[in-house]
């Protein structure tokens, strides 16, 4: 197999951090990039899921419930965690 070179640009801090991370794993940046490339070929795409950080339906429902409680003047209010627990125990 014939070798070739690749030049990439990245933030210096990112490079230093991943260099240290991969060194702790026993590999250099070249080895890490080659592992990434081989995994990409094995998966026929990115070797990990790329997603937006979107809340799931349970989280969205909890956020909506929280908003409703904040805007409800009849919702109980507590000045401390102790007061909340005292109310819960009664």
mmCIF file as gemmi writes it, N, C-alpha and C atoms, coordinates in Angstrom:
data_model
loop_
_atom_site.group_PDB
_atom_site.id
_atom_site.type_symbol
_atom_site.label_atom_id
_atom_site.label_alt_id
_atom_site.label_comp_id
_atom_site.label_asym_id
_atom_site.label_entity_id
_atom_site.label_seq_id
_atom_site.pdbx_PDB_ins_code
_atom_site.Cartn_x
_atom_site.Cartn_y
_atom_site.Cartn_z
_atom_site.occupancy
_atom_site.B_iso_or_equiv
_atom_site.pdbx_formal_charge
_atom_site.auth_seq_id
_atom_site.auth_asym_id
_atom_site.pdbx_PDB_model_num
ATOM 1 N N . UNK Axp A 1 ? 0.858 -1.181 0 1 0 ? 1 A 1
ATOM 2 C CA . UNK Axp A 1 ? 0 0 0 1 0 ? 1 A 1
ATOM 3 C C . UNK Axp A 1 ? 0.901 1.24 0 1 0 ? 1 A 1
ATOM 4 N N . UNK Axp A 2 ? 0.588 2.169 -0.866 1 0 ? 2 A 1
ATOM 5 C CA . UNK Axp A 2 ? 1.352 3.408 -0.978 1 0 ? 2 A 1
ATOM 6 C C . UNK Axp A 2 ? 0.789 4.438 -0.019 1 0 ? 2 A 1
ATOM 7 N N . UNK Axp A 3 ? 1.661 5.136 0.704 1 0 ? 3 A 1
ATOM 8 C CA . UNK Axp A 3 ? 1.238 6.181 1.634 1 0 ? 3 A 1
ATOM 9 C C . UNK Axp A 3 ? 1.074 7.508 0.916 1 0 ? 3 A 1
ATOM 10 N N . UNK Axp A 4 ? 0.223 8.358 1.484 1 0 ? 4 A 1
ATOM 11 C CA . UNK Axp A 4 ? 0.035 9.714 0.983 1 0 ? 4 A 1
ATOM 12 C C . UNK Axp A 4 ? -0.138 10.622 2.19 1 0 ? 4 A 1
ATOM 13 N N . UNK Axp A 5 ? 0.027 11.913 1.986 1 0 ? 5 A 1
ATOM 14 C CA . UNK Axp A 5 ? -0.107 12.886 3.079 1 0 ? 5 A 1
ATOM 15 C C . UNK Axp A 5 ? -1.395 13.674 2.938 1 0 ? 5 A 1
ATOM 16 N N . UNK Axp A 6 ? -1.921 14.112 4.072 1 0 ? 6 A 1
ATOM 17 C CA . UNK Axp A 6 ? -3.102 14.972 4.123 1 0 ? 6 A 1
ATOM 18 C C . UNK Axp A 6 ? -2.756 16.156 5.012 1 0 ? 6 A 1
ATOM 19 N N . UNK Axp A 7 ? -3.139 17.342 4.589 1 0 ? 7 A 1
ATOM 20 C CA . UNK Axp A 7 ? -2.964 18.533 5.408 1 0 ? 7 A 1
ATOM 21 C C . UNK Axp A 7 ? -4.338 19.014 5.837 1 0 ? 7 A 1
ATOM 22 N N . UNK Axp A 8 ? -4.53 19.209 7.142 1 0 ? 8 A 1
ATOM 23 C CA . UNK Axp A 8 ? -5.803 19.736 7.648 1 0 ? 8 A 1
ATOM 24 C C . UNK Axp A 8 ? -5.526 20.918 8.558 1 0 ? 8 A 1
ATOM 25 N N . UNK Axp A 9 ? -6.526 21.755 8.698 1 0 ? 9 A 1
ATOM 26 C CA . UNK Axp A 9 ? -6.427 22.896 9.604 1 0 ? 9 A 1
ATOM 27 C C . UNK Axp A 9 ? -7.393 22.676 10.762 1 0 ? 9 A 1
ATOM 28 N N . UNK Axp A 10 ? -6.915 22.96 11.958 1 0 ? 10 A 1
ATOM 29 C CA . UNK Axp A 10 ? -7.752 22.866 13.142 1 0 ? 10 A 1
ATOM 30 C C . UNK Axp A 10 ? -7.234 23.828 14.189 1 0 ? 10 A 1
ATOM 31 N N . UNK Axp A 11 ? -8.057 24.092 15.16 1 0 ? 11 A 1
ATOM 32 C CA . UNK Axp A 11 ? -7.686 24.968 16.266 1 0 ? 11 A 1
ATOM 33 C C . UNK Axp A 11 ? -6.528 24.337 17.046 1 0 ? 11 A 1
ATOM 34 N N . UNK Axp A 12 ? -5.518 25.126 17.401 1 0 ? 12 A 1
ATOM 35 C CA . UNK Axp A 12 ? -4.341 24.609 18.104 1 0 ? 12 A 1
ATOM 36 C C . UNK Axp A 12 ? -4.718 23.963 19.431 1 0 ? 12 A 1
ATOM 37 N N . UNK Axp A 13 ? -5.629 24.58 20.163 1 0 ? 13 A 1
ATOM 38 C CA . UNK Axp A 13 ? -6.023 24.019 21.462 1 0 ? 13 A 1
ATOM 39 C C . UNK Axp A 13 ? -6.68 22.648 21.28 1 0 ? 13 A 1
ATOM 40 N N . UNK Axp A 14 ? -7.525 22.525 20.268 1 0 ? 14 A 1
ATOM 41 C CA . UNK Axp A 14 ? -8.172 21.242 19.984 1 0 ? 14 A 1
ATOM 42 C C . UNK Axp A 14 ? -7.105 20.2 19.639 1 0 ? 14 A 1
ATOM 43 N N . UNK Axp A 15 ? -6.171 20.58 18.771 1 0 ? 15 A 1
ATOM 44 C CA . UNK Axp A 15 ? -5.112 19.649 18.372 1 0 ? 15 A 1
ATOM 45 C C . UNK Axp A 15 ? -4.317 19.187 19.584 1 0 ? 15 A 1
ATOM 46 N N . UNK Axp A 16 ? -3.927 20.115 20.436 1 0 ? 16 A 1
ATOM 47 C CA . UNK Axp A 16 ? -3.148 19.752 21.619 1 0 ? 16 A 1
ATOM 48 C C . UNK Axp A 16 ? -3.932 18.828 22.549 1 0 ? 16 A 1
ATOM 49 N N . UNK Axp A 17 ? -5.213 19.113 22.717 1 0 ? 17 A 1
ATOM 50 C CA . UNK Axp A 17 ? -6.03 18.287 23.608 1 0 ? 17 A 1
ATOM 51 C C . UNK Axp A 17 ? -6.217 16.876 23.068 1 0 ? 17 A 1
ATOM 52 N N . UNK Axp A 18 ? -6.514 16.754 21.762 1 0 ? 18 A 1
ATOM 53 C CA . UNK Axp A 18 ? -6.691 15.404 21.216 1 0 ? 18 A 1
ATOM 54 C C . UNK Axp A 18 ? -5.358 14.67 21.126 1 0 ? 18 A 1
ATOM 55 N N . UNK Axp A 19 ? -4.284 15.394 20.896 1 0 ? 19 A 1
ATOM 56 C CA . UNK Axp A 19 ? -2.956 14.765 20.873 1 0 ? 19 A 1
ATOM 57 C C . UNK Axp A 19 ? -2.664 14.127 22.232 1 0 ? 19 A 1
ATOM 58 N N . UNK Axp A 20 ? -2.969 14.857 23.3 1 0 ? 20 A 1
ATOM 59 C CA . UNK Axp A 20 ? -2.775 14.318 24.648 1 0 ? 20 A 1
ATOM 60 C C . UNK Axp A 20 ? -3.725 13.148 24.93 1 0 ? 20 A 1
ATOM 61 N N . UNK Axp A 21 ? -4.961 13.273 24.479 1 0 ? 21 A 1
ATOM 62 C CA . UNK Axp A 21 ? -5.931 12.195 24.663 1 0 ? 21 A 1
ATOM 63 C C . UNK Axp A 21 ? -5.454 10.925 23.973 1 0 ? 21 A 1
ATOM 64 N N . UNK Axp A 22 ? -5.08 11.04 22.697 1 0 ? 22 A 1
ATOM 65 C CA . UNK Axp A 22 ? -4.641 9.861 21.959 1 0 ? 22 A 1
ATOM 66 C C . UNK Axp A 22 ? -3.335 9.307 22.509 1 0 ? 22 A 1
ATOM 67 N N . UNK Axp A 23 ? -2.455 10.172 22.995 1 0 ? 23 A 1
ATOM 68 C CA . UNK Axp A 23 ? -1.21 9.694 23.619 1 0 ? 23 A 1
ATOM 69 C C . UNK Axp A 23 ? -1.54 8.832 24.841 1 0 ? 23 A 1
ATOM 70 N N . UNK Axp A 24 ? -2.532 9.259 25.61 1 0 ? 24 A 1
ATOM 71 C CA . UNK Axp A 24 ? -2.95 8.47 26.78 1 0 ? 24 A 1
ATOM 72 C C . UNK Axp A 24 ? -3.527 7.117 26.351 1 0 ? 24 A 1
ATOM 73 N N . UNK Axp A 25 ? -4.063 7.06 25.128 1 0 ? 25 A 1
ATOM 74 C CA . UNK Axp A 25 ? -4.595 5.809 24.582 1 0 ? 25 A 1
ATOM 75 C C . UNK Axp A 25 ? -3.519 5.003 23.85 1 0 ? 25 A 1
ATOM 76 N N . UNK Axp A 26 ? -2.294 5.542 23.806 1 0 ? 26 A 1
ATOM 77 C CA . UNK Axp A 26 ? -1.188 4.822 23.189 1 0 ? 26 A 1
ATOM 78 C C . UNK Axp A 26 ? -1.055 5.008 21.692 1 0 ? 26 A 1
ATOM 79 N N . UNK Axp A 27 ? -1.594 6.1 21.168 1 0 ? 27 A 1
ATOM 80 C CA . UNK Axp A 27 ? -1.465 6.328 19.721 1 0 ? 27 A 1
ATOM 81 C C . UNK Axp A 27 ? -1.187 7.794 19.428 1 0 ? 27 A 1
ATOM 82 N N . UNK Axp A 28 ? -0.627 8.031 18.253 1 0 ? 28 A 1
ATOM 83 C CA . UNK Axp A 28 ? -0.389 9.407 17.822 1 0 ? 28 A 1
ATOM 84 C C . UNK Axp A 28 ? -1.55 9.863 16.934 1 0 ? 28 A 1
ATOM 85 N N . UNK Axp A 29 ? -1.485 11.119 16.493 1 0 ? 29 A 1
ATOM 86 C CA . UNK Axp A 29 ? -2.569 11.668 15.674 1 0 ? 29 A 1
ATOM 87 C C . UNK Axp A 29 ? -2.724 10.92 14.351 1 0 ? 29 A 1
ATOM 88 N N . UNK Axp A 30 ? -1.627 10.535 13.734 1 0 ? 30 A 1
ATOM 89 C CA . UNK Axp A 30 ? -1.706 9.817 12.465 1 0 ? 30 A 1
ATOM 90 C C . UNK Axp A 30 ? -2.448 8.494 12.642 1 0 ? 30 A 1
ATOM 91 N N . UNK Axp A 31 ? -2.118 7.772 13.688 1 0 ? 31 A 1
ATOM 92 C CA . UNK Axp A 31 ? -2.793 6.506 13.95 1 0 ? 31 A 1
ATOM 93 C C . UNK Axp A 31 ? -4.276 6.737 14.223 1 0 ? 31 A 1
ATOM 94 N N . UNK Axp A 32 ? -4.591 7.757 15.013 1 0 ? 32 A 1
ATOM 95 C CA . UNK Axp A 32 ? -5.989 8.05 15.338 1 0 ? 32 A 1
ATOM 96 C C . UNK Axp A 32 ? -6.784 8.393 14.085 1 0 ? 32 A 1
ATOM 97 N N . UNK Axp A 33 ? -6.218 9.195 13.197 1 0 ? 33 A 1
ATOM 98 C CA . UNK Axp A 33 ? -6.911 9.556 11.951 1 0 ? 33 A 1
ATOM 99 C C . UNK Axp A 33 ? -7.094 8.316 11.085 1 0 ? 33 A 1
ATOM 100 N N . UNK Axp A 34 ? -6.094 7.454 11.021 1 0 ? 34 A 1
ATOM 101 C CA . UNK Axp A 34 ? -6.214 6.223 10.247 1 0 ? 34 A 1
ATOM 102 C C . UNK Axp A 34 ? -7.282 5.298 10.834 1 0 ? 34 A 1
ATOM 103 N N . UNK Axp A 35 ? -7.392 5.239 12.155 1 0 ? 35 A 1
ATOM 104 C CA . UNK Axp A 35 ? -8.461 4.454 12.787 1 0 ? 35 A 1
ATOM 105 C C . UNK Axp A 35 ? -9.815 5.038 12.387 1 0 ? 35 A 1
ATOM 106 N N . UNK Axp A 36 ? -9.935 6.37 12.434 1 0 ? 36 A 1
ATOM 107 C CA . UNK Axp A 36 ? -11.18 7.02 12.021 1 0 ? 36 A 1
ATOM 108 C C . UNK Axp A 36 ? -11.533 6.679 10.569 1 0 ? 36 A 1
ATOM 109 N N . UNK Axp A 37 ? -10.555 6.784 9.669 1 0 ? 37 A 1
ATOM 110 C CA . UNK Axp A 37 ? -10.798 6.476 8.261 1 0 ? 37 A 1
ATOM 111 C C . UNK Axp A 37 ? -11.239 5.021 8.075 1 0 ? 37 A 1
ATOM 112 N N . UNK Axp A 38 ? -10.559 4.102 8.742 1 0 ? 38 A 1
ATOM 113 C CA . UNK Axp A 38 ? -10.911 2.682 8.6 1 0 ? 38 A 1
ATOM 114 C C . UNK Axp A 38 ? -12.306 2.4 9.156 1 0 ? 38 A 1
ATOM 115 N N . UNK Axp A 39 ? -12.65 3.024 10.263 1 0 ? 39 A 1
ATOM 116 C CA . UNK Axp A 39 ? -13.992 2.861 10.825 1 0 ? 39 A 1
ATOM 117 C C . UNK Axp A 39 ? -15.042 3.47 9.897 1 0 ? 39 A 1
ATOM 118 N N . UNK Axp A 40 ? -14.707 4.575 9.245 1 0 ? 40 A 1
ATOM 119 C CA . UNK Axp A 40 ? -15.624 5.177 8.269 1 0 ? 40 A 1
ATOM 120 C C . UNK Axp A 40 ? -15.904 4.206 7.134 1 0 ? 40 A 1
ATOM 121 N N . UNK Axp A 41 ? -14.863 3.551 6.655 1 0 ? 41 A 1
ATOM 122 C CA . UNK Axp A 41 ? -15.039 2.569 5.584 1 0 ? 41 A 1
ATOM 123 C C . UNK Axp A 41 ? -15.857 1.373 6.07 1 0 ? 41 A 1
ATOM 124 N N . UNK Axp A 42 ? -15.586 0.912 7.28 1 0 ? 42 A 1
ATOM 125 C CA . UNK Axp A 42 ? -16.308 -0.221 7.841 1 0 ? 42 A 1
ATOM 126 C C . UNK Axp A 42 ? -17.801 0.071 7.984 1 0 ? 42 A 1
ATOM 127 N N . UNK Axp A 43 ? -18.122 1.315 8.398 1 0 ? 43 A 1
ATOM 128 C CA . UNK Axp A 43 ? -19.519 1.722 8.595 1 0 ? 43 A 1
ATOM 129 C C . UNK Axp A 43 ? -20.153 2.295 7.327 1 0 ? 43 A 1
ATOM 130 N N . UNK Axp A 44 ? -19.349 2.44 6.293 1 0 ? 44 A 1
ATOM 131 C CA . UNK Axp A 44 ? -19.818 3.042 5.041 1 0 ? 44 A 1
ATOM 132 C C . UNK Axp A 44 ? -20.397 4.443 5.284 1 0 ? 44 A 1
ATOM 133 N N . UNK Axp A 45 ? -19.739 5.193 6.143 1 0 ? 45 A 1
ATOM 134 C CA . UNK Axp A 45 ? -20.165 6.543 6.513 1 0 ? 45 A 1
ATOM 135 C C . UNK Axp A 45 ? -19.444 6.965 7.783 1 0 ? 45 A 1
ATOM 136 N N . UNK Axp A 46 ? -19.998 7.933 8.449 1 0 ? 46 A 1
ATOM 137 C CA . UNK Axp A 46 ? -19.397 8.367 9.703 1 0 ? 46 A 1
ATOM 138 C C . UNK Axp A 46 ? -19.495 7.229 10.723 1 0 ? 46 A 1
ATOM 139 N N . UNK Axp A 47 ? -18.447 6.999 11.497 1 0 ? 47 A 1
ATOM 140 C CA . UNK Axp A 47 ? -18.468 5.875 12.435 1 0 ? 47 A 1
ATOM 141 C C . UNK Axp A 47 ? -19.177 6.196 13.757 1 0 ? 47 A 1
ATOM 142 N N . UNK Axp A 48 ? -19.929 7.262 13.758 1 0 ? 48 A 1
ATOM 143 C CA . UNK Axp A 48 ? -20.718 7.645 14.931 1 0 ? 48 A 1
ATOM 144 C C . UNK Axp A 48 ? -21.91 8.444 14.444 1 0 ? 48 A 1
ATOM 145 N N . UNK Axp A 49 ? -22.914 8.54 15.307 1 0 ? 49 A 1
ATOM 146 C CA . UNK Axp A 49 ? -24.123 9.265 14.945 1 0 ? 49 A 1
ATOM 147 C C . UNK Axp A 49 ? -23.893 10.77 15.095 1 0 ? 49 A 1
ATOM 148 N N . UNK Axp A 50 ? -24.31 11.523 14.113 1 0 ? 50 A 1
ATOM 149 C CA . UNK Axp A 50 ? -24.231 12.984 14.168 1 0 ? 50 A 1
ATOM 150 C C . UNK Axp A 50 ? -25.655 13.502 14.279 1 0 ? 50 A 1
ATOM 151 N N . UNK Axp A 51 ? -25.951 14.171 15.395 1 0 ? 51 A 1
ATOM 152 C CA . UNK Axp A 51 ? -27.315 14.634 15.635 1 0 ? 51 A 1
ATOM 153 C C . UNK Axp A 51 ? -27.306 16.033 16.219 1 0 ? 51 A 1
ATOM 154 N N . UNK Axp A 52 ? -28.432 16.672 16.127 1 0 ? 52 A 1
ATOM 155 C CA . UNK Axp A 52 ? -28.643 17.927 16.831 1 0 ? 52 A 1
ATOM 156 C C . UNK Axp A 52 ? -29.116 17.582 18.235 1 0 ? 52 A 1
ATOM 157 N N . UNK Axp A 53 ? -28.786 18.412 19.188 1 0 ? 53 A 1
ATOM 158 C CA . UNK Axp A 53 ? -29.196 18.18 20.567 1 0 ? 53 A 1
ATOM 159 C C . UNK Axp A 53 ? -30.642 18.65 20.728 1 0 ? 53 A 1
ATOM 160 N N . UNK Axp A 54 ? -31.574 17.773 20.35 1 0 ? 54 A 1
ATOM 161 C CA . UNK Axp A 54 ? -33.001 18.095 20.402 1 0 ? 54 A 1
ATOM 162 C C . UNK Axp A 54 ? -33.624 17.293 21.535 1 0 ? 54 A 1
ATOM 163 N N . UNK Axp A 55 ? -34.345 17.945 22.44 1 0 ? 55 A 1
ATOM 164 C CA . UNK Axp A 55 ? -34.958 17.207 23.546 1 0 ? 55 A 1
ATOM 165 C C . UNK Axp A 55 ? -35.975 16.186 23.042 1 0 ? 55 A 1
ATOM 166 N N . UNK Axp A 56 ? -36.061 15.043 23.747 1 0 ? 56 A 1
ATOM 167 C CA . UNK Axp A 56 ? -37.052 14.038 23.373 1 0 ? 56 A 1
ATOM 168 C C . UNK Axp A 56 ? -38.432 14.464 23.873 1 0 ? 56 A 1
ATOM 169 N N . UNK Axp A 57 ? -39.458 13.677 23.569 1 0 ? 57 A 1
ATOM 170 C CA . UNK Axp A 57 ? -40.841 14.061 23.893 1 0 ? 57 A 1
ATOM 171 C C . UNK Axp A 57 ? -41.064 14.158 25.399 1 0 ? 57 A 1
ATOM 172 N N . UNK Axp A 58 ? -40.416 13.306 26.184 1 0 ? 58 A 1
ATOM 173 C CA . UNK Axp A 58 ? -40.565 13.363 27.644 1 0 ? 58 A 1
ATOM 174 C C . UNK Axp A 58 ? -40.005 14.674 28.196 1 0 ? 58 A 1
ATOM 175 N N . UNK Axp A 59 ? -38.839 15.053 27.705 1 0 ? 59 A 1
ATOM 176 C CA . UNK Axp A 59 ? -38.222 16.307 28.146 1 0 ? 59 A 1
ATOM 177 C C . UNK Axp A 59 ? -39.056 17.503 27.713 1 0 ? 59 A 1
ATOM 178 N N . UNK Axp A 60 ? -39.556 17.476 26.472 1 0 ? 60 A 1
ATOM 179 C CA . UNK Axp A 60 ? -40.401 18.572 25.993 1 0 ? 60 A 1
ATOM 180 C C . UNK Axp A 60 ? -41.662 18.702 26.842 1 0 ? 60 A 1
ATOM 181 N N . UNK Axp A 61 ? -42.275 17.569 27.221 1 0 ? 61 A 1
ATOM 182 C CA . UNK Axp A 61 ? -43.471 17.601 28.063 1 0 ? 61 A 1
ATOM 183 C C . UNK Axp A 61 ? -43.145 18.172 29.44 1 0 ? 61 A 1
ATOM 184 N N . UNK Axp A 62 ? -42.002 17.807 30.006 1 0 ? 62 A 1
ATOM 185 C CA . UNK Axp A 62 ? -41.597 18.332 31.318 1 0 ? 62 A 1
ATOM 186 C C . UNK Axp A 62 ? -41.343 19.834 31.248 1 0 ? 62 A 1
ATOM 187 N N . UNK Axp A 63 ? -40.712 20.281 30.164 1 0 ? 63 A 1
ATOM 188 C CA . UNK Axp A 63 ? -40.48 21.719 29.997 1 0 ? 63 A 1
ATOM 189 C C . UNK Axp A 63 ? -41.803 22.483 29.875 1 0 ? 63 A 1
ATOM 190 N N . UNK Axp A 64 ? -42.737 21.921 29.115 1 0 ? 64 A 1
ATOM 191 C CA . UNK Axp A 64 ? -44.055 22.565 28.965 1 0 ? 64 A 1
ATOM 192 C C . UNK Axp A 64 ? -44.777 22.617 30.307 1 0 ? 64 A 1
ATOM 193 N N . UNK Axp A 65 ? -44.693 21.543 31.074 1 0 ? 65 A 1
ATOM 194 C CA . UNK Axp A 65 ? -45.33 21.524 32.39 1 0 ? 65 A 1
ATOM 195 C C . UNK Axp A 65 ? -44.702 22.568 33.309 1 0 ? 65 A 1
ATOM 196 N N . UNK Axp A 66 ? -43.386 22.699 33.255 1 0 ? 66 A 1
ATOM 197 C CA . UNK Axp A 66 ? -42.697 23.71 34.055 1 0 ? 66 A 1
ATOM 198 C C . UNK Axp A 66 ? -43.124 25.117 33.676 1 0 ? 66 A 1
ATOM 199 N N . UNK Axp A 67 ? -43.225 25.38 32.373 1 0 ? 67 A 1
ATOM 200 C CA . UNK Axp A 67 ? -43.682 26.699 31.909 1 0 ? 67 A 1
ATOM 201 C C . UNK Axp A 67 ? -45.098 26.989 32.399 1 0 ? 67 A 1
ATOM 202 N N . UNK Axp A 68 ? -45.952 25.97 32.34 1 0 ? 68 A 1
ATOM 203 C CA . UNK Axp A 68 ? -47.331 26.138 32.796 1 0 ? 68 A 1
ATOM 204 C C . UNK Axp A 68 ? -47.365 26.467 34.297 1 0 ? 68 A 1
ATOM 205 N N . UNK Axp A 69 ? -46.55 25.779 35.076 1 0 ? 69 A 1
ATOM 206 C CA . UNK Axp A 69 ? -46.508 26.021 36.523 1 0 ? 69 A 1
ATOM 207 C C . UNK Axp A 69 ? -45.992 27.427 36.836 1 0 ? 69 A 1
ATOM 208 N N . UNK Axp A 70 ? -44.981 27.858 36.094 1 0 ? 70 A 1
ATOM 209 C CA . UNK Axp A 70 ? -44.416 29.198 36.321 1 0 ? 70 A 1
ATOM 210 C C . UNK Axp A 70 ? -45.466 30.275 36.075 1 0 ? 70 A 1
ATOM 211 N N . UNK Axp A 71 ? -46.295 30.075 35.068 1 0 ? 71 A 1
ATOM 212 C CA . UNK Axp A 71 ? -47.293 31.074 34.691 1 0 ? 71 A 1
ATOM 213 C C . UNK Axp A 71 ? -48.623 30.921 35.424 1 0 ? 71 A 1
ATOM 214 N N . UNK Axp A 72 ? -48.736 29.903 36.285 1 0 ? 72 A 1
ATOM 215 C CA . UNK Axp A 72 ? -49.973 29.662 37.035 1 0 ? 72 A 1
ATOM 216 C C . UNK Axp A 72 ? -49.862 30.293 38.419 1 0 ? 72 A 1
ATOM 217 N N . UNK Axp A 73 ? -50.603 31.382 38.661 1 0 ? 73 A 1
ATOM 218 C CA . UNK Axp A 73 ? -50.51 32.039 39.973 1 0 ? 73 A 1
ATOM 219 C C . UNK Axp A 73 ? -51.01 31.148 41.117 1 0 ? 73 A 1
ATOM 220 N N . UNK Axp A 74 ? -51.788 30.116 40.814 1 0 ? 74 A 1
ATOM 221 C CA . UNK Axp A 74 ? -52.292 29.225 41.85 1 0 ? 74 A 1
ATOM 222 C C . UNK Axp A 74 ? -51.294 28.113 42.193 1 0 ? 74 A 1
ATOM 223 N N . UNK Axp A 75 ? -50.249 27.962 41.408 1 0 ? 75 A 1
ATOM 224 C CA . UNK Axp A 75 ? -49.255 26.918 41.68 1 0 ? 75 A 1
ATOM 225 C C . UNK Axp A 75 ? -48.518 27.246 42.974 1 0 ? 75 A 1
ATOM 226 N N . UNK Axp A 76 ? -48.27 26.225 43.808 1 0 ? 76 A 1
ATOM 227 C CA . UNK Axp A 76 ? -47.582 26.487 45.087 1 0 ? 76 A 1
ATOM 228 C C . UNK Axp A 76 ? -46.168 27.009 44.856 1 0 ? 76 A 1
ATOM 229 N N . UNK Axp A 77 ? -45.737 27.873 45.758 1 0 ? 77 A 1
ATOM 230 C CA . UNK Axp A 77 ? -44.392 28.44 45.707 1 0 ? 77 A 1
ATOM 231 C C . UNK Axp A 77 ? -43.709 28.121 47.031 1 0 ? 77 A 1
ATOM 232 N N . UNK Axp A 78 ? -42.418 27.871 46.977 1 0 ? 78 A 1
ATOM 233 C CA . UNK Axp A 78 ? -41.655 27.528 48.177 1 0 ? 78 A 1
ATOM 234 C C . UNK Axp A 78 ? -40.415 28.392 48.245 1 0 ? 78 A 1
ATOM 235 N N . UNK Axp A 79 ? -40.06 28.788 49.449 1 0 ? 79 A 1
ATOM 236 C CA . UNK Axp A 79 ? -38.886 29.625 49.639 1 0 ? 79 A 1
ATOM 237 C C . UNK Axp A 79 ? -37.632 28.791 49.901 1 0 ? 79 A 1
ATOM 238 N N . UNK Axp A 80 ? -37.823 27.477 50.131 1 0 ? 80 A 1
ATOM 239 C CA . UNK Axp A 80 ? -36.681 26.608 50.375 1 0 ? 80 A 1
ATOM 240 C C . UNK Axp A 80 ? -37.065 25.16 50.076 1 0 ? 80 A 1
ATOM 241 N N . UNK Axp A 81 ? -36.062 24.333 49.95 1 0 ? 81 A 1
ATOM 242 C CA . UNK Axp A 81 ? -36.294 22.904 49.743 1 0 ? 81 A 1
ATOM 243 C C . UNK Axp A 81 ? -36.965 22.313 50.985 1 0 ? 81 A 1
ATOM 244 N N . UNK Axp A 82 ? -36.555 22.806 52.136 1 0 ? 82 A 1
ATOM 245 C CA . UNK Axp A 82 ? -37.149 22.31 53.386 1 0 ? 82 A 1
ATOM 246 C C . UNK Axp A 82 ? -38.652 22.569 53.408 1 0 ? 82 A 1
ATOM 247 N N . UNK Axp A 83 ? -39.069 23.755 52.968 1 0 ? 83 A 1
ATOM 248 C CA . UNK Axp A 83 ? -40.496 24.088 52.939 1 0 ? 83 A 1
ATOM 249 C C . UNK Axp A 83 ? -41.238 23.179 51.96 1 0 ? 83 A 1
ATOM 250 N N . UNK Axp A 84 ? -40.624 22.87 50.848 1 0 ? 84 A 1
ATOM 251 C CA . UNK Axp A 84 ? -41.224 21.946 49.871 1 0 ? 84 A 1
ATOM 252 C C . UNK Axp A 84 ? -41.408 20.576 50.506 1 0 ? 84 A 1
ATOM 253 N N . UNK Axp A 85 ? -40.378 20.039 51.149 1 0 ? 85 A 1
ATOM 254 C CA . UNK Axp A 85 ? -40.48 18.72 51.757 1 0 ? 85 A 1
ATOM 255 C C . UNK Axp A 85 ? -41.493 18.706 52.899 1 0 ? 85 A 1
ATOM 256 N N . UNK Axp A 86 ? -41.551 19.792 53.642 1 0 ? 86 A 1
ATOM 257 C CA . UNK Axp A 86 ? -42.547 19.882 54.725 1 0 ? 86 A 1
ATOM 258 C C . UNK Axp A 86 ? -43.97 19.795 54.148 1 0 ? 86 A 1
ATOM 259 N N . UNK Axp A 87 ? -44.2 20.503 53.05 1 0 ? 87 A 1
ATOM 260 C CA . UNK Axp A 87 ? -45.504 20.439 52.392 1 0 ? 87 A 1
ATOM 261 C C . UNK Axp A 87 ? -45.789 19.047 51.834 1 0 ? 87 A 1
ATOM 262 N N . UNK Axp A 88 ? -44.774 18.4 51.289 1 0 ? 88 A 1
ATOM 263 C CA . UNK Axp A 88 ? -44.953 17.056 50.741 1 0 ? 88 A 1
ATOM 264 C C . UNK Axp A 88 ? -45.276 16.03 51.833 1 0 ? 88 A 1
ATOM 265 N N . UNK Axp A 89 ? -44.759 16.21 53.038 1 0 ? 89 A 1
ATOM 266 C CA . UNK Axp A 89 ? -44.973 15.268 54.12 1 0 ? 89 A 1
ATOM 267 C C . UNK Axp A 89 ? -46.329 15.45 54.796 1 0 ? 89 A 1
ATOM 268 N N . UNK Axp A 90 ? -46.997 16.563 54.553 1 0 ? 90 A 1
ATOM 269 C CA . UNK Axp A 90 ? -48.301 16.84 55.177 1 0 ? 90 A 1
ATOM 270 C C . UNK Axp A 90 ? -49.44 16.381 54.309 1 0 ? 90 A 1
